[in-house]
Amino acid sequence: MKTAVTMSVKEKKIVKKFEDYLIKMGYRVTTPSGKPSTVRQYLKGVERVINEEGITLFQLKEKISEIVLLYDYGAKSELGHKNNDKIISALKAFHKFFDEKYLK
């Protein structure tokens, strides 16, 4: 098992902005019964990829297009499509977040 990558303060701020973006886009933090919903699952999915790849959040941002392909159609597609496509969906949402320049 790979060691978890520690995030910098700046990276944590980006994760918070991503979380806010997901909520703004209509995704829920919890289900009506209080269980983690899409927002939490997507945050965990991005974290899983960072740990799996042994990269930082900034490196994920720079390589997002190729990593989306890797987890959607490439060598890691089985992992990307596990649990109702949670990881690939999280990566695509993260990609869209950066494309739409929500970091300003």
Disulfide bonds with the S-S distance in Angstrom:
none
